[in-house]
Structure formats: structure tokens, C-alpha cells
Amino acid sequence: MLAGERIEVPTDDGGKLHAELFAAAGEGPHPGVVVLHESFGLNADIRRIARRFADAGYTALAPDLYSHGRRIVCLSRVLVDMVAGRVAREVGDVHAVRRALAAQDGVDGERIAVAGFCQGGGFALVAGAQPGFAAAAVNYGMVPEDRAELDGLCPVVASYGRKDKIAGSNMAARLEGHLAGLGVPNDVKTYEQAGHSFFSQVDGWQGWLARMPSPMAVGYDEAAAEDGWKRMLGFFAEHVRG
């Protein structure tokens, strides 16, 4: 999968993130999508997903969240923050990427969504509670226990797999409860036949690791993925494209 145009995103602390831009074809201004990667990082699969958004008319910007400083230190910090629920730095980085996307020629800065997968889904959800995003796609992402952390949340479309015993139907049920209590427009669906990362198609060592038996039942599921895409793009058409 060909990489996008590489850009540098300035962060609030004076650092920078690497990101790749996948521009929608034709005359703009186009809506945009910030695409947040799984724990494997910005790889060929996330590029495939970002390019699919671009093919659907959304200019997509996919950051490498592990590039905010020395890679091994940054990778460890992001993973620890995710597990501990301390995601203020990561959410700040996500909004820095949103601002960078909004500043691109041919992008309508008022029509930007965020779409996250696995750990990126959890970051997308919390980032969507701060001003700036028109909608959030949360794909098998973790959900805070405290509903107050999601005050101000934008409209949400979310997908989970029933076979995923870690971030599956339990997270979907929690999210549905929070969204109902907050009065947030939403579309949350649990796919009975799918496990974790059912959108992802990864090769090499990442694919081998993903296919190892685990309580998350990791693996691509074409039926769930294609229905998930249909729901995401339909939801974005209503709440982002306008």
C-alpha cells in the first residue's frame, strides 16, 4: 500500500508528530477524517483504511502516535497511558492532528471526523468529547467507566465484535449506556460472528501475532468489516458531510 504525503504536525509541547495525508480527489473543500491506528502503529493496513476514506471523498490524515519523541519511549508511554486511562497527552496530539488537517488546502475545517481502531478507537472516543470533531467512529475501542469523561461528546458510530472478551459486547453496552445518558446521536452495533480488529488486514509478523489465540479473538471478518464501513460512511454523510 503506497504511503500518503508525509507531513509534520506541531504539538502543544513544541514537539512534532509524523503523519501521512491522503487527499480526496476533485475540487474541495472536502470533509476530513483523522485516522487513529491500532497498537501496531501507522502501518500498511492503516494506510489502506485512510485511502478508503479518501476514495469516499474525505481527505484523511493518519498520524503516527508513536513519533512524539523517541519511538520506543513514546510507544511504551502510549500503551501505558491507554491501559491506565491517562490519555490527556494522546488526546492533545489527536487535536493537533485535527488542526493540521483543517489547515490543509481543500479541506473544510468545520467538517472533520475522527475514526479510531483498537487503542485508536478509545482515543477517538475521548477526543470526541472536546470541541472540533463533527463525529467519531469508535471501532472496538475502550470506554471510560465514568460517563462524565464524555461530556460534550460529538455523535458516535461504533462497532464491536461479540467474540472479543476484552473490548467486545461489554464495552458496547457501556458505551450505549453513556450515550443514552448524554443524549448523543449514535449508531452502536455488535457483530455476533466477529472478534477484535475485524476491520484489519495485516501481514508479516503483525499478522502472525494477530492470529495467535487470545480472548480477543483477533481477525479480519469481511462481512462485519463491510457492514461497518457502510455504517461509518452513512453516519459521516449525515453528521460530517452535511
N, C-alpha and C positions, 0 to 999 in steps of 0.2 A: 504494500500500500504506500503510495507516494506521500511524502510529508507535505504539510502545508507551508505557507510562508512563515518563516521564523521571525518573531518579534520579541522585544524585551519589554516587560511590564514593570514599571516602577512600583515599589511597595511603600506602605506608610512609614516604615522604619528606615527608609533610604536605601534598601536593598533592591533586588530585582528578581523577577521570575522569567524563565523561558516559557514561551507559548508558541503555538502554531495556529495560523489563521487560514480558514477555508472559506473563500468568498463565494457568495451566491452569484449565479450568472445573471446578466442582464442589468438594466438600469435600475438604480435604487431610488430612494433609500429602502433598504431591506431590513426586516426584523433580524434580531440576532439571538444566538444561543451560546452561553458559556457551558462547555462540556467538561465535566469533572471525572477524572479517571478512578479506576479501582486501585487496590493496593499494589498491583503490578506496575503502576505508573503510566506515563504517556507512551503507549506502545502502538503497534500497528493496528490493533483492534480498536482503540480509542480514535485513531485517525480514520478508520473505516466508518465509525459511528459519526464523527464530526463531518466527514464528507457526505454522509447520507443526509444530515441536516442541511448542508449546503445545497445538495441536489433538490431538496424540498423547498428552497427559497429562503433559507435562513443563513446569514453569514455566521459561521461558528468559530469560536476561539477556544482552543483546548490548552490549558496551562499544564506545565509540569510542576506539581505542588512540591516535588522533592528538590527543586532547584533554588529554593530560598536559603542560600548558604551552602556549605559543604554537603555533598549529596548524602553521604552515609549518616551524618549527623541530622540532616533535615528529614531523611526518610524515617529514622528512628523516632524523632520528635513528633512527626505527623501521626505515626502509628500509635504512639503512647498517648498523645492528646486525644485521638479518636476513642480509644478504649476508656480513658479517664473522663471523657465528656468535656474536656477543656479545649474548646475549638475556636477561641476568640482570634488567635493568630491566623488560623486557616480561613476563617470567615472573612477576616480583613483582607487576606490575599485574594479570595474569591471576588470581593467587591472591587479590588484593584484591577482585576482582570475585566470585570464588567465595565469599569470606567475606560479601560484601554479599548475595549470593543466598541463602546459608544463613540469614541473619538475617531474611529476608522471612517474613511471616506465611503459613502454609500450605505452607511448603517444609521438607522433611526434609533437614537439613544433612549427614546421613550418606550421602545418595543423590544425589550430584551428579556429572555427567559434563561433559566439555569437548569441543566439536566445532569444528574449525577448517578453514578453506578457504584454499588457496594459502598465503600467508605465515602466516595464522592456523593452518593445519594444522601448520606447523613449530613454532609457539609452543605449540600444544596438545600436541604430542608431548613436548617438553622439560618443559612444565609438569606433564605426567602422571607425570613421574619424581619429583616431590615429593609428600609426603602430602596427601591431601584429595580427590582425584578417584577415583571408582569405576571410570571407564572413559574412554577418549579416542577420538574419531573424527578420524582424520587424513586429510584429503582433498587429494590432490596436494600434500602438504607436503614441505619439505626434511627430510633425515635427517642427523644428525651422523655424521661418519666414525668418531669414537671411541665405541665401544659403552659405555664407562664413563659417558658423559654421560647414559645412560638407566638407570643402576642404580636399582632401586626402582620401575620403570615399572609403571603400572596396566595392566589389559587394554586391548588396542588393536584397533579395527576401522579398516581403511584402504582407500582407493580411489585408483587411478591410471589414467591413460589411456596406452595404448601409443603413440599418435601424438605424445605430448608428449616431445620430445627433451631437455628440461631436467629436468623433475621427473616423469618417467614411469616406465617399467619399471626403469630403473637405480635410482631411489630405492626402488621397491617391493622389488627384490631385496636392496638394502642393509638395508632395514627388516626383511624376513623373516629375514635372517641374524642381525641383532641380537636379534630377538625369540626366535629359536630358541636362541641362546646364553644369553639371560637367562631362558629358561623362562617367558615371559609368554604367557598365553592371548591368542589373536589370530585375526583373520579379515582377511587381506590379499588383495585382488583387483585385477588389472589388466584393464581393458576394452580389447579389441583395437581397436574401432572409434572409441574416444573419444580426445580430446586433453586439454588443460588446461582447468580451470574448466568441466567438463561439467555441474556442478550449477547453474551460474549463468545467470540470465536478466536481462540488463542492457539498458537502453535509453539513448537520448540519446548524448552524447559518449562515455560509458563503453562503450556497446555498439558504437559505431563503432570505438573504439580496440581493443576486444577482438577485433573481427573482422578486423583487419589481419593479413596473412600473417606468420607467425612460426614459429620452430622448435617452439614450444609447441602449435601447432595449437589455439588457444583457441576454445571454442564449446560451447554447450549441446548435450547429447545426451540425449534423453528416455529412451531405453532404459537407458543406463548410469545416469542420474540416478535413475530409479525403482527400479532394482535396488539402487543404492547406498543409497537411503532404506530399502528393505526390510531390507537387511543391517544398517544402523546401528540401526534401531529394534529389530530382533530381537536384536542384540548387547546393546543397552542394556536390553532386557527381561530378559535373563539376568543381566547384571553390575551393573545400576544399580537397576532397578525391584525386582528380587528376587522 
